[in-house]
Amino acid sequence: MKEYSNPAIWILIASFTLLISLSAFASDRRDKKRKGKPSDQSKHQSISPMFIYKPPKRGKPGNRVGGGTRGQGDNISPLAALVPDHTGLTTKNQPSLYWFLANSTTNRIEFTISNKQKINPLLEISLTNPDRQGIQCIHLSDYGLKLSSGIEYQWFVALVPDPDSRSKDIVAGGTIKHIKPPKTLTQRLTKAGMMKIPGIYADEGIWYDALSAICELIKTHPNDKNLRLQRASLLQQVGLPEVSPYVEKRP
């Protein structure tokens, strides 16, 4: 083997060896990165696509009531009815109604539902104060109340900070109409798995059933952030972006 006595040659050989080592290391890093891509892609593929709520053509705008106070009242927890800005539909005669409470409260909470064709409310009760903020639910079946098909109803949730001054109430609500399920809807639901049911209701313009279905799925799959993301997307589509972030820890 030929020996080199010139130091410059040894420096050149060492530099060349180091360059080869660095190139091999970089190549190995690229290979590992490429191998990681399929798992990342499969992770994204497992996420169901967002479904789209298609409002019914006969929907009337302007039927949502925001959770604003009618008087002066600081430190009052705001609330929102989780409804579209038109009359929402349901195929259930005892649907669930959802509302949002931004902060826990000790104020009295009242729920009222009325037939818009009649003066007196069908039901007017005080609700048990929730033990947490976030999305709340009223099940009409708990009160034995059934909606008649084709009738439009109006419902409200009210925070009552001062029972002697009801002008300070914070009120939120919307309207609901019970309809017979279309044949296309029944056929689609029969063939669908549980995870697709909310999207089918949304696509058919059945607001209350779509929201109820996604909330029930979240109850049974509390750690599925994708379901919460879908619910947040559904609420954003009707102008309620501030409620129900998909990272919310509880249903």
Helices and strands as residue ranges (DSSP letters): H 7-45, E 65-69, E 79-81, E 88-90, E 96-101, E 108-115, E 123-127, E 134-139, G 140-143, E 152-160, G 166-168, E 170-178, H 183-191, G 194-196, H 197-203, H 207-220, H 225-236
